[in-house]
Amino acid sequence: MKSMVTLFLTGLIMTITSCSKDVQKELGTEQTTQMDTTTVAQNTENGGNNNGSSSSTTGVKLQTTTFNLDGVFFKMILVEHGTFTMGSDNSGQSNERPAHKVTLTKDYLIGETEVTEALWNKVMGKSGGRSNYPIASITRPQCETFVQKLTEQARKAGIIGDSVRFAMPTEAQWEFAARGGNYSKGYKYCGSDNLDEVAWTSGNHSSNAANAVAQKKPNELGLYDMSGNVYEWVYDYPETYPSGDVTDPCNNTPSSTYIKRGGSIYYNDSYRFTPHYRYFYGGTDWTIGFRLALVQD
């Protein structure tokens, strides 16, 4: 009798465990544990290949990852290193010329969506915040503080290793991802030739506030709102584009103005929502947020 009860209980436990895993798969949460997220910083010398991962010339393995920071989830998409044409010779905006070849030598991750209120508040020591709305009315210096704090918190929690860090994307990293990376189909906007498919603008959104993230069609990499919703700060300071080929460009010479990308719901001028559009700006307002990157040191 005792043996039969033991067998029954063992079978029940196995069934519950199996059901739990099935539920995790259905909810898409099976890959969000801290043990899983630390693999983004593994060095290839430690062995093993992860599906959907890639390593660049530095040997650091990265993969699309959903991070869990004390109950706040945020997904970051792998962008494999590559070469693309940055800027546009056909634009009416002089700061987008000349078009020039850019090579990015390292893979990186970039946020599936703009940084949300919930993630911003968690990192900055505030309470509340919506998990599906972008943080806005933030300055570029505040974004720098945010990524430094997030890196420290993530390393302390064992979510990332010392070989990677959270960062503001460089302007080149932002544009490469906006164009779809190595999977680009050459769309006019970020993911489509139809602006309404991918972007919230003043033409399809009437309120003076940002819309929820990920409501429109994503681009080729699976990134939402690279066109429209809120502008996104990038790391670089403004400068004139070079005429020749460049590798891993980044202008870190301080300036009183910064660069925002992607267009916002305040406007309906189609040129503002192209992946090559640049806007030099000094302050902030309710139409400006930013998108997170994870880069290799």
C-alpha positions as CSV (number, residue, x, y, z in Angstrom):
1,M,0.0,0.0,0.0
2,K,2.8,2.4,1.0
3,S,4.6,1.6,-2.3
4,M,1.4,2.4,-4.3
5,V,0.9,5.8,-2.6
6,T,4.6,6.7,-3.3
7,L,4.2,5.9,-7.0
8,F,1.0,7.9,-7.1
9,L,2.6,11.0,-5.5
10,T,5.6,10.7,-7.7
11,G,3.5,10.7,-10.9
12,L,1.4,13.6,-9.6
13,I,4.6,15.7,-9.0
14,M,5.9,14.9,-12.5
15,T,2.6,15.9,-14.1
16,I,2.5,19.2,-12.2
17,T,6.1,20.0,-13.3
18,S,5.3,19.2,-16.9
19,C,2.2,21.3,-16.8
20,S,4.2,24.2,-15.3
21,K,6.7,24.1,-18.1
22,D,3.9,24.0,-20.7
23,V,2.3,27.1,-19.1
24,Q,5.7,28.9,-19.2
25,K,6.0,28.2,-22.9
26,E,2.5,29.5,-23.6
27,L,3.2,32.7,-21.6
28,G,6.6,33.2,-23.2
29,T,8.3,33.4,-19.8
30,E,10.4,30.3,-20.0
31,Q,13.5,32.3,-21.2
32,T,13.3,35.1,-18.6
33,T,15.1,33.5,-15.6
34,Q,18.3,35.2,-14.3
35,M,20.2,32.0,-15.2
36,D,19.2,32.5,-18.9
37,T,19.9,36.2,-19.1
38,T,23.5,35.8,-17.9
39,T,24.2,33.9,-21.2
40,V,24.2,37.3,-23.0
41,A,27.6,37.9,-21.6
42,Q,29.2,34.4,-22.1
43,N,32.5,34.3,-23.9
44,T,32.7,31.8,-26.8
45,E,35.7,30.2,-25.1
46,N,33.4,28.8,-22.5
47,G,31.8,26.6,-25.1
48,G,28.3,25.9,-26.3
49,N,26.1,27.4,-29.0
50,N,22.8,29.0,-28.2
51,N,20.1,29.1,-30.8
52,G,19.4,32.6,-32.0
53,S,22.7,33.9,-30.8
54,S,25.7,35.4,-32.6
55,S,29.3,36.3,-31.8
56,S,31.2,39.2,-33.3
57,T,34.9,39.6,-33.7
58,T,35.3,40.2,-29.9
59,G,34.1,36.7,-29.1
60,V,31.2,37.8,-26.8
61,K,28.1,35.8,-27.4
62,L,24.8,37.8,-27.5
63,Q,21.3,36.6,-28.0
64,T,17.8,38.1,-28.0
65,T,16.9,38.1,-24.3
66,T,13.9,39.1,-22.1
67,F,15.4,40.5,-18.9
68,N,13.7,40.5,-15.5
69,L,14.8,43.4,-13.2
70,D,13.0,42.8,-9.9
71,G,9.7,42.0,-11.6
72,V,9.9,44.5,-14.5
73,F,10.4,42.7,-17.8
74,F,12.0,44.2,-20.9
75,K,13.0,42.4,-24.1
76,M,16.1,43.2,-26.1
77,I,16.7,42.1,-29.7
78,L,20.0,40.9,-31.2
79,V,21.4,43.1,-33.9
80,E,24.3,41.4,-35.7
81,H,27.3,43.4,-36.9
82,G,27.3,44.6,-40.5
83,T,27.7,47.3,-43.0
84,F,25.1,49.7,-44.3
85,T,24.6,53.1,-46.0
86,M,23.9,55.8,-43.3
87,G,22.2,59.1,-44.1
88,S,20.6,60.0,-47.4
89,D,21.7,62.1,-50.5
90,N,18.0,62.4,-51.5
91,S,16.9,64.1,-48.3
92,G,15.9,67.7,-48.1
93,Q,17.7,67.9,-44.7
94,S,21.3,68.9,-45.1
95,N,22.4,67.2,-41.8
96,E,21.5,63.8,-43.4
97,R,24.1,64.2,-46.2
98,P,26.3,62.8,-47.5
99,A,25.2,59.2,-47.5
100,H,28.2,57.2,-46.4
101,K,29.2,53.6,-45.7
102,V,29.3,52.6,-42.0
103,T,30.6,49.3,-40.6
104,L,29.6,48.1,-37.2
105,T,32.1,45.5,-36.0
106,K,30.3,44.3,-32.9
107,D,26.9,42.7,-32.3
108,Y,24.6,44.5,-29.8
109,L,21.1,44.2,-28.3
110,I,18.5,47.0,-28.6
111,G,15.2,47.4,-26.9
112,E,12.2,45.8,-28.6
113,T,10.3,49.0,-27.5
114,E,11.2,52.3,-26.1
115,V,12.1,52.3,-22.4
116,T,8.9,52.2,-20.4
117,E,7.7,54.2,-17.4
118,A,7.9,51.1,-15.2
119,L,11.5,50.3,-16.1
120,W,12.6,53.9,-15.8
121,N,11.0,54.2,-12.4
122,K,12.4,50.9,-11.1
123,V,15.9,51.9,-12.1
124,M,15.7,55.5,-10.8
125,G,14.3,54.5,-7.4
126,K,10.7,55.7,-8.1
127,S,7.5,53.8,-7.7
128,G,4.8,53.0,-10.2
129,G,4.8,53.7,-13.9
130,R,3.0,51.9,-16.7
131,S,4.7,48.9,-18.2
132,N,3.3,49.5,-21.7
133,Y,3.9,53.3,-22.1
134,P,7.2,55.0,-23.0
135,I,8.9,57.2,-20.5
136,A,8.9,60.8,-21.9
137,S,10.0,64.3,-21.0
138,I,13.5,63.1,-20.2
139,T,16.9,64.7,-21.0
140,R,19.9,63.1,-22.6
141,P,22.0,63.5,-19.4
142,Q,19.2,61.7,-17.5
143,C,19.4,58.8,-20.0
144,E,23.1,58.5,-19.3
145,T,22.4,58.3,-15.6
146,F,19.8,55.7,-16.2
147,V,22.0,53.3,-18.2
148,Q,24.8,53.6,-15.6
149,K,22.4,52.8,-12.8
150,L,20.8,49.9,-14.7
151,T,24.2,48.4,-15.5
152,E,25.2,48.5,-11.8
153,Q,21.9,47.0,-10.7
154,A,22.0,44.3,-13.4
155,R,25.5,43.3,-12.6
156,K,24.7,43.2,-8.8
157,A,21.7,41.0,-9.5
158,G,23.7,38.7,-11.8
159,I,21.6,39.5,-14.8
160,I,24.6,40.6,-17.0
161,G,28.4,40.0,-16.7
162,D,31.3,42.4,-16.7
163,S,31.9,42.1,-20.4
164,V,28.7,43.9,-21.4
165,R,26.9,47.1,-20.3
166,F,23.6,48.9,-20.9
167,A,24.0,52.1,-22.9
168,M,22.3,54.6,-25.1
169,P,22.7,53.4,-28.7
170,T,25.1,55.4,-30.8
171,E,23.5,57.1,-33.8
172,A,24.9,54.5,-36.1
173,Q,23.6,51.6,-34.0
174,W,20.2,53.3,-33.9
175,E,19.9,53.8,-37.6
176,F,21.2,50.4,-38.5
177,A,18.6,48.8,-36.3
178,A,15.9,51.1,-37.5
179,R,16.7,50.1,-41.1
180,G,16.3,46.4,-40.1
181,G,20.0,45.6,-39.7
182,N,21.2,42.8,-42.0
183,Y,17.5,41.9,-42.7
184,S,16.7,45.3,-44.1
185,K,14.2,45.3,-47.0
186,G,14.9,49.0,-47.8
187,Y,11.6,50.4,-46.6
188,K,11.0,54.2,-46.6
189,Y,10.0,54.1,-42.9
190,C,11.1,51.7,-40.1
191,G,9.4,48.5,-41.2
192,S,7.1,49.6,-44.0
193,D,6.5,52.0,-47.0
194,N,3.2,52.8,-45.4
195,L,3.7,55.2,-42.5
196,D,0.4,54.4,-40.7
197,E,1.4,50.7,-40.5
198,V,4.4,51.5,-38.3
199,A,4.1,54.9,-36.7
200,W,1.9,57.0,-34.4
201,T,1.8,60.5,-35.8
202,S,-0.3,63.6,-35.3
203,G,-2.3,62.3,-38.3
204,N,-3.5,59.1,-36.6
205,H,-3.2,60.0,-32.9
206,S,-5.0,63.0,-31.5
207,S,-4.0,63.4,-27.8
208,N,-1.0,65.3,-26.5
209,A,0.6,62.2,-24.9
210,A,2.5,59.2,-26.1
211,N,0.7,56.1,-27.1
212,A,1.2,52.6,-25.7
213,V,4.3,50.8,-27.1
214,A,4.1,47.9,-29.6
215,Q,0.7,48.7,-31.1
216,K,1.9,49.1,-34.7
217,K,3.8,46.8,-37.0
218,P,7.4,46.1,-36.1
219,N,10.3,46.4,-38.4
220,E,12.4,43.6,-39.9
221,L,14.2,42.9,-36.6
222,G,11.0,42.9,-34.6
223,L,11.5,46.5,-33.2
224,Y,8.4,48.6,-32.5
225,D,8.0,52.4,-32.8
226,M,11.3,53.1,-34.4
227,S,9.2,55.5,-36.5
228,G,6.8,57.7,-34.4
229,N,5.4,57.7,-30.9
230,V,8.2,59.5,-29.1
231,Y,11.5,60.7,-30.4
232,E,14.5,58.8,-29.1
233,W,17.7,60.2,-27.8
234,V,21.0,58.6,-29.0
235,Y,24.4,58.8,-27.5
236,D,26.3,60.9,-30.0
237,Y,26.6,64.7,-30.1
238,P,25.8,66.4,-33.5
239,E,28.4,66.6,-36.2
240,T,28.6,66.8,-40.0
241,Y,28.7,63.4,-41.7
242,P,32.0,62.3,-43.2
243,S,32.3,61.8,-47.0
244,G,34.2,58.5,-46.7
245,D,33.7,55.1,-45.2
246,V,33.8,54.8,-41.4
247,T,33.9,52.1,-38.8
248,D,32.0,52.2,-35.5
249,P,31.5,56.0,-35.6
250,C,30.6,57.8,-32.4
251,N,31.0,61.6,-31.7
252,N,31.5,62.0,-28.0
253,T,32.7,65.6,-28.1
254,P,30.3,67.4,-25.7
255,S,27.9,69.9,-27.2
256,S,25.0,72.0,-26.0
257,T,22.7,70.1,-28.3
258,Y,22.0,66.5,-28.8
259,I,20.4,64.2,-31.4
260,K,16.9,62.7,-31.3
261,R,15.7,60.2,-33.9
262,G,12.6,58.5,-35.2
263,G,9.9,61.3,-35.3
264,S,7.1,61.7,-32.8
265,I,3.3,62.0,-32.5
266,Y,3.6,65.8,-32.5
267,Y,4.3,65.8,-36.2
268,N,2.8,64.4,-39.4
269,D,5.6,65.4,-41.9
270,S,6.5,62.1,-43.5
271,Y,10.2,62.9,-43.8
272,R,10.6,63.0,-40.0
273,F,9.8,59.3,-39.7
274,T,12.5,57.9,-42.0
275,P,15.3,55.9,-40.5
276,H,17.9,58.5,-41.6
277,Y,16.2,61.6,-40.2
278,R,18.2,63.6,-37.6
279,Y,16.9,66.3,-35.2
280,F,19.4,68.4,-33.2
281,Y,17.8,69.6,-30.0
282,G,18.9,71.0,-26.7
283,G,16.1,70.5,-24.1
284,T,13.3,68.0,-23.7
285,D,9.5,67.9,-23.9
286,W,6.7,65.4,-23.7
287,T,7.5,63.9,-27.1
288,I,11.0,62.6,-26.2
289,G,12.1,59.3,-24.8
290,F,14.8,56.8,-25.6
291,R,15.6,53.2,-26.4
292,L,18.0,51.0,-24.5
293,A,21.0,49.2,-25.9
294,L,23.3,46.5,-24.5
295,V,26.8,46.7,-25.8
296,Q,30.1,45.0,-25.5
297,D,33.0,46.6,-23.6
